[in-house]
Amino acid sequence: MAGEADFDPVFEGLSQREIRRMDRASQFAVVCAREAVTDSGLDFGTVPPERVGVSLGSAVAATTSIEREYLVLSDAGRQWLVDYEWASPHMFHYLSPGVMPAEVAWTVGAEGPVTLVSNGCTSGVDSVGHAVALISEGTADVMLSGASDTPVTPIVVASLDAIKATTPRNDDPEHACRPFDASRNGFVLAEGAAVMVLEEYERARARGAHIYAEIAAYAARCSAYHMTRLKADGRELAEAIRLALDEARLDPTAIDYVSAHGAGTKQNDRHETAALKLGLGEHAYRVQVSSIKSMIGHSLGAIGSIEIAASALAIDNSVIPPTANLHEADPECDLDYVPLVAREARIGSVLTVGSGFGGFQSALVLRRPGGS
Amino acid sequence: MSTPVYLTGLGVAAPNGLGAGQFWDATLSGRSGITEITRFDTSRYPAGLAGQILDFAAENYLTGRLRIQTDRSTRLALVAADWALADAAVDTTAFNEYDMGVVTSNALGGFEFTHNELRNLWAEGPDAVSVYESFAWFYAVNTGQIAIRNGLRGRNNTLVAEQAGGLDAIGHARRTIRRGVKLMLAGGVDSAFDPWGWVAQLSTGQISLDRDPRRAYRPFDGTACGYLPGEGGAFLVLEEAGSAIARGVDRVYGEIAGYASTFDPPATSARPPALGRAIELALADAGLQPADISVVFADAAGIPALDRAEAAAISGVFGPRSVPVTAPKALTGRLYAGGGPLDVAAAALSIRDGVIPATAATSAVPDDYDIDLVVGHPRTGEAVTAALVLARGKCGFNSAVVLRAVALSTTHHGKGATTHDNL
């Protein structure tokens, strides 16, 4: 059971050569990038290519193709000395995923800074934070940024099952992911991608762009505690939240909505709730918090960017997405998680957070454009 | 924004030397780490030479508990990071935990580990998969493990851009320091010499098929026929200058004075490749003119078209044969994410000793490359005051770092009384 996307690369406009060349995660990234470019209304022919960059996130990159090619080369695991005669000419690029941001760069001819940010499950927050830093410091004027992961493949399923990170609720997919609910027992592995066009504010305003949101701040800390376990107190994530608020010059009370990591594991949801209390103080009990993973699962490195896109849409549409499947909150998770039903609300500022293997703790603040 | 960032510690794990001292001795004396691959039978593959680290005994440095959960590349990275911190005489307990961070680059991930786990999965079933597979493979593993081992809780990151990524990690560490973190470990290590990793590297069509270990990888030679890969890399300790001086460092290898990264236009474009622009941007970032650069550590692809393009970029910025160019990586192979950091370590030692190592395997550079490649013996006799390090990653990544000499004039009034001047 997993969150699989209804994705047909031919229907999405990829050529046969692109389909052969690109791993599924690259295909997702490129399709999203083209949609983002169209949606932005920006004519990239008017921007010097040197001033356009790419910062793409991914946790496990071309894992789908790596496993597929392994099965061919090893004759389904029988040969340790794998057969060179069967090697795909694209094999190296499945192994070394610099090709993912490169494919995105080629969609618009970007010649500025191009990189893959790979910090496990915070990759999609960190990639956008990185893009914002490059624009702020003056290295680029326009960044294509986001993340893509397509990890629904036997080796990833087996490796997450081995540490009981994923829910065993395989007979009830729709209700399997239950963030903050007392009956939650793991996350649902998923695939997905989101790509955004980021521009310096005055530049976007001057060309009359539809601005979904301003990215006001990004901060990261590391728990440096364990590769997969989280300390219950959430202090490093809280520190990232405080730093991001400082950078955005916002009081905690200015946050109207928290797009939670909310993976639906026992440890994450407690850790995150504790971090929100530490990071936001009393306001944690008043702010509306939700996890869209309850509906689309956890696409590892991609989900952070998907949640940023959802946060921008929440601001743009004045609506807060709900936490599905939350019927009976864990007593240790005692915040307002917007259970079951979306709420209409004018949203000035959103905090979105991520937490991942390797101890990465990230926080990003989005604000209604124009600062009002 | 312009806080100087000092390089204060080196940790090297290279095929021709474990530790910066051994590596540098080998590099200056032309001792190569290129050998026949010893870990599996290469007779069925078209190539079998690589830069292997043959004398690394992980059990001397890492507990069994850590070894069982890590790929070889991560074990090398953990030890290289330890050595860098020791070289800089860093007492991590003397720092605020959020004042230290780590940024790594990783081009291949824990690949040999994953090859084993894929075999376990498909030959024996899901229950045979290691509980460590979920984090031993992914590209962030070295960042996470180094952070845990050393308590680095500041801003950490992992950047991937094939061979260029290692310089991006250094550039990003400098950015992170300028944003307030006092000390960053930066670098990269890669290793994928299991049969499947080898086949993946062969699939590039860029590996030299020459079977003579002394000549197989000869960058900028007119008869160059591909590169050889290696394993290992380097970690660097970078510090905010004021913080380094305040804690009384007695040695600074140099300042990370300039950094830039660019991306080539698509293959179908008529626009020029972007390496030359990366050089210009890095120089401008450092506030230096081409004439200020004492040596260029080249990317040195070992493929004629790419060598020619790099030579054109260098001579285009510096003028024909106007700056010494070298590629000590001919003795180690290309180390992917480890390559750029290892070259920066070599540049630091060049500055320290006033010597430029040679490009060992190359004998005849085509005249029209118009570069002054250091071949045969190391070049001495002139101070090395600033080095430019270049790295290119497959797909079109270009990165450049400028390392500038720093003179510390110690006045022996105890901690905090050291003054510093850039040369």
Contacts between the chains, C-beta under 8 A, distances in Angstrom:
chain1	res1	chain2	res2	distance
A	49	B	265	6.7
A	49	B	271	7.1
A	50	B	262	7.2
A	50	B	274	7.7
A	50	B	277	6.8
A	53	B	263	7.6
A	54	B	263	7.7
A	59	B	138	5.8
A	59	B	139	7.9
A	59	B	140	7.4
A	60	B	137	7.5
A	60	B	138	5.7
A	61	B	139	7.2
A	66	B	114	7.8
A	67	B	118	6.7
A	70	B	115	7.6
A	70	B	118	5.0
A	70	B	122	7.8
A	70	B	196	6.7
A	71	B	122	6.7
A	73	B	196	6.5
A	73	B	199	6.3
A	74	B	118	7.5
A	74	B	119	7.0
A	74	B	122	7.3
A	74	B	196	7.2
A	76	B	122	5.6
A	77	B	118	7.0
A	77	B	119	5.3
A	77	B	121	7.3
A	77	B	122	3.0
A	77	B	123	4.1
A	78	B	123	7.1
A	80	B	40	7.6
A	80	B	119	6.7
A	80	B	195	6.2
A	81	B	40	6.4
A	81	B	41	6.5
A	81	B	44	6.4
A	81	B	195	4.8
A	82	B	195	5.2
A	82	B	196	4.8
A	82	B	199	5.4
A	84	B	44	7.0
A	84	B	45	5.4
A	84	B	46	7.2
A	84	B	199	5.1
A	84	B	202	6.3
A	87	B	199	5.1
A	87	B	200	7.4
A	87	B	202	6.9
A	87	B	203	4.6
A	88	B	203	6.6
A	89	B	203	5.8
A	89	B	205	7.3
A	90	B	203	7.5
A	91	B	199	6.9
A	91	B	200	4.6
A	91	B	203	4.0
A	92	B	200	5.1
A	92	B	201	6.4
A	92	B	203	5.1
A	92	B	204	4.7
A	92	B	394	7.3
A	93	B	394	7.4
A	93	B	395	7.5
A	94	B	200	7.5
A	95	B	108	5.8
A	95	B	109	7.6
A	95	B	111	6.5
A	95	B	192	7.2
A	95	B	197	7.3
A	95	B	200	4.6
A	96	B	107	4.6
A	96	B	108	5.8
A	96	B	160	7.3
A	96	B	162	5.3
A	96	B	336	7.2
A	96	B	394	7.2
A	97	B	139	7.4
A	97	B	160	5.8
A	98	B	107	7.1
A	98	B	160	5.4
A	98	B	161	4.8
A	98	B	162	4.3
A	98	B	164	7.9
A	98	B	165	7.0
A	98	B	393	5.4
A	98	B	394	6.8
A	98	B	395	5.5
A	98	B	397	6.2
A	99	B	394	7.8
A	99	B	395	5.3
A	101	B	161	7.8
A	102	B	263	7.4
A	102	B	395	3.7
A	102	B	396	6.2
A	102	B	397	7.6
A	105	B	263	5.4
A	105	B	396	7.6
A	106	B	266	4.7
A	109	B	265	6.0
A	109	B	266	6.1
A	109	B	269	6.6
A	109	B	271	7.9
A	110	B	263	6.1
A	111	B	262	6.0
A	111	B	263	5.2
A	111	B	264	7.1
A	111	B	265	5.8
A	111	B	271	7.4
A	111	B	274	5.3
A	111	B	277	7.9
A	112	B	262	6.8
A	112	B	263	6.6
A	113	B	261	4.8
A	113	B	262	7.3
A	113	B	263	7.3
A	114	B	161	7.0
A	114	B	261	7.5
A	114	B	263	4.1
A	114	B	396	7.8
A	114	B	397	6.5
A	115	B	159	5.1
A	115	B	160	6.9
A	115	B	161	5.3
A	115	B	165	7.3
A	115	B	168	5.9
A	115	B	261	7.5
A	116	B	139	7.9
A	116	B	159	7.0
A	116	B	160	3.9
A	116	B	161	6.8
A	117	B	157	6.8
A	117	B	158	6.9
A	117	B	159	6.3
A	117	B	160	7.8
A	118	B	106	7.2
A	118	B	138	7.0
A	118	B	139	3.8
A	118	B	140	5.6
A	118	B	158	4.8
A	118	B	159	7.6
A	118	B	160	5.3
A	119	B	140	4.9
A	119	B	143	7.0
A	119	B	156	7.4
A	119	B	157	6.4
A	119	B	158	5.3
A	120	B	135	7.6
A	120	B	138	5.8
A	120	B	140	4.7
A	120	B	144	7.5
A	123	B	140	7.8
A	126	B	157	6.5
A	130	B	157	7.5
A	133	B	175	6.7
A	137	B	1	7.5
A	137	B	175	7.2
A	154	B	121	6.2
A	154	B	122	8.0
A	154	B	126	7.5
A	155	B	114	7.4
A	155	B	117	6.7
A	155	B	118	5.8
A	155	B	121	5.7
A	155	B	129	7.3
A	155	B	133	7.2
A	156	B	134	7.9
A	157	B	126	7.7
A	158	B	121	5.4
A	158	B	126	4.1
A	158	B	129	4.3
A	158	B	133	7.5
A	159	B	117	7.1
A	159	B	129	5.7
A	159	B	130	7.6
A	159	B	133	3.8
A	159	B	134	4.1
A	159	B	137	7.8
A	160	B	134	5.6
A	161	B	126	6.6
A	162	B	126	7.8
A	162	B	129	5.2
A	162	B	130	6.9
A	162	B	131	4.7
A	162	B	133	6.7
A	162	B	134	7.0
A	163	B	131	5.4
A	163	B	134	5.7
A	165	B	134	7.1
A	219	B	155	7.7
A	220	B	155	4.9
A	220	B	156	6.9
A	220	B	157	7.6
A	221	B	98	6.6
A	221	B	153	5.8
A	221	B	154	7.1
A	221	B	155	7.2
A	222	B	101	7.3
A	222	B	144	7.9
A	222	B	147	4.9
A	222	B	152	6.6
A	222	B	153	5.0
A	222	B	154	7.2
A	222	B	155	7.9
A	222	B	156	4.6
A	223	B	153	7.0
A	224	B	97	7.7
A	224	B	147	4.3
A	224	B	148	5.1
A	224	B	150	7.7
A	224	B	151	5.3
A	224	B	152	5.8
A	224	B	153	5.0
A	225	B	148	6.7
A	226	B	148	6.9
A	227	B	69	7.5
A	227	B	135	4.4
A	227	B	141	7.7
A	227	B	144	5.5
A	227	B	145	7.0
A	227	B	148	7.0
A	228	B	134	6.8
A	228	B	135	6.1
A	236	B	153	5.9
A	239	B	98	6.7
A	356	B	140	7.9
A	357	B	134	6.8
A	357	B	135	4.9
A	357	B	138	7.2
A	357	B	140	7.2
A	357	B	144	6.8
A	358	B	135	6.8
A	358	B	138	7.9
A	358	B	140	4.6
A	358	B	141	7.0
A	358	B	143	6.1
A	358	B	144	2.8
A	358	B	145	7.9
A	358	B	147	7.3
A	358	B	156	7.9
A	359	B	144	5.7
A	359	B	147	5.9
A	359	B	148	6.7
A	359	B	156	7.8
A	360	B	140	7.2
A	360	B	144	7.5
A	360	B	156	6.6
